[in-house]
Amino acid sequence: MVRIQDAEYIGEYKVHLRFDTGEEGVADLDDVITRYPAARPLIEYAEFAKFTLDEWPTLVWPCGFDLSPEMLYERVTGKRPAWQQESAHEKTEPYGSTKD
């Protein structure tokens, strides 16, 4: 499980994130805020800036909207967290395929 160690508002819909993997970067969440009705209260930058990290740690806002560490990690690094990546021994044949 990837964990967010620090989250800092840097302006507009951008958050600088530092993960327990040592990786860090900026997540631009403009498209997320405009896509989900639950995030509508965050259209105002002042409201967007009111996020905190909860005990999981998930990025959460007072209106109840939240974003998981895994989604943010993938957005910042371009990689899925290691525990979400399929390993070679877990690969299965597509449904309905047969082996000769």
N, C-alpha and C positions, 0 to 999 in steps of 0.2 A: 504494500500500500504506500503510495506516495503521499507525503504530507507537506502542506504549506507551512513554512516557518515564519514568513513575513509577507505582508501585503501593504503596499503604499500607493495611495492615490496620487497620480501624477498629472491629471488634467483630462478634460473632456470625459471620455469613457475608457480611459486607460489606467491600468493597475500594474505596478511593478511587483512581481512575485518572486520569492526565493523558496526553493523546495529543499527537502531534506536530502536530496540526491546531490546537492551542491550546484544544481543548475538554477538559473534565474533568467528573467527577461520580462518583457512588457506584453501584457494581454490587452489587445484593443477589443473591447466588448460592445462596440457600437451596434454591430449587426445582431447581437444577442438581445440587447435592450429593446431594439425596435421589432424583433421577431415575436416575442412572447407577451401576451396580454398581461400576465402577472407582473411583468417588469415595467409596465407603463408608468407607475409612480416615479420611476428612476430616470425619466426623460430629462428632468431638470438636473443639471450637473450637481447642484448642492445636495439633492437627495441621493444621487448616485454615490457621492463621496462619503455617505454615512455607513458604508459596509464595515463589518467586523469579521473576525474569524471565530467560529464556534469551537466546541470541544473536539470535533471530528478531524481535522479542521476544514470546515467548509466556509466559503465566502458567503456571507448572509447579509441581508438588508432588513431594516425594521418593517418593511411592507410584507415580509415573508418570502421574498424571492431569494433563491440561493443557487450557487454554482459549485459543482463538486471539484475537489482537488484534481481528480483524474482528467476531467474535461479541460481544466485550466492548464494542467501539465502538457497535455497534447497540443493545446493551442499555442503555448509558449515555446515548446521545444520541437514540435512537429513529430514527436514520438509517442507511442502508447506506453503507459507504465509497464514495467517488466512483467508484472503479474498478470496483465491483460493480454500479453503477446502469446500467441499460440506456439507451443514448442513442437519440434519435429515429431516426438513420440505421441503427441495428442492429435495429429492430423488423421482424419478419417476419409474414406472414399465418399464421394458424393452419393446421396441417396439414389438408389436404383442402379448403381454401377456394379459390374461384376468383374471378378478377377479370373483369368483363365488358369 
